[in-house]
Amino acid sequence: MLQSVGHPYVMALPFIVVAAFWLLSLLDRSGPRHVSFWQRNGVAVGVFLIAAVALWALLMIVLPQLFMVEMSFRPKLPPSQMGGPRDLYTLENYRYFLYGSTTSTAEWNTLHLTAFITTIFVSVLVTAFNFAFSYPLAFYMAQVATAARVRMLLLLLIAPYWINEVLRAFAFRVMFAGSGVINRALEWIGLTTEPFDFLGNNVALYMGLSYAYLLLLVFPLYNAIESLDGRQIEAARDLGAPWWHIHLFIVMPHAKPGIASGCTLVFMLTSGALAAPLVLGGPRTLWFTPIVYDRFYQAFNWPQGSAYAFILLLACVAFVLLVLRASKLSLGEMTK
């Protein structure tokens, strides 16, 4: 274990990274000449834009994540002992995630590991379901529907999201409750004779998660498919290509940036969701983010909560890299 040296190096790390990228940009002079950023915007506007973006990214994204990572390697200590001789860098928080103990490795921490694996697996399924639902809708809006119908569909899609996410989760809970609208409708048409436990079987949770982030796939897909020249689809049809061939080899390759960006957004927000699992989860629901929340605010173990949050962050980064590799896109191409 190493002596903890506090936050000065964490504060300096973003500036070191920025300086390294700046030096690399100065060394890279290859390629055709083009109008520089300063020539396009002027010195005053350029300095303001860079300072504003850098300050926002530093304060809202970079430093909180770095502090979280640094804290994940610290032991749980009273405030008076932080920075003292007992404040040593350690892996005990990560050992607890694996084994449920900071000292023993005799048994696996099955509860937390199962919750983590379930969260990642279900997030992948929710992402796949949202893509299967969003792709036909986005294609219809981008290539088939008239402008007036597209405006109407966009309004119908956006209007429910004017309501807060927590209120939407409670609305789903009312709908899927034992005496809710869904169960009453099933009993009325004769499909069931007694209420089905949608909450206990996590059906309401999965439906709520899918609905909560549906637009994050519809809009990227719509923007990507709309830029496709419709004459390519017409040419494929004239040559006798079946509908699945057109979508698989013409539309989807063109829409790869929208598919990749939408899927990563849905996965990351689903795996990190907190309101929906707390409101729509049943008594046996295992979801990882409530466990992270409990580490912070129930156990008051911030280093352990930071370790759990960092593990979830690594899983999200791994998913993004996997999507980039599968789609053969760069990060810049995905964000177009």
Secondary structure, DSSP 8 states (H G I E B T S, - for coil): -EE---SHHHHHHHHHHHHHHHHHHHH---S-----HHHHH-HHHHHHHHHHHHHHHIIIIIHHHHHHHHHHTS----GGGTTSTT-EE-SHHHHHHHHSSSS--SS--HHHHHHHHHHHHHHHHHHHHHHHHHHHHHHIIIIIS-HHHHHHHHHHHHGGGGS-HHHHHHHHHHHHSTTSHHHHHHHHTTS-SS---TTTTTHHHHHHHHHHTSHHHHHHHHHHHHTS-HHHHHHHHHTT--HHHHIIIIIHHHTHHHHHHHHHHHHHHHHT--HHHHHH--TT---HHHHHHHHHHTS--HHHHHHHHHHHHHHHHHHHHHHHHHHT--HHHHT-
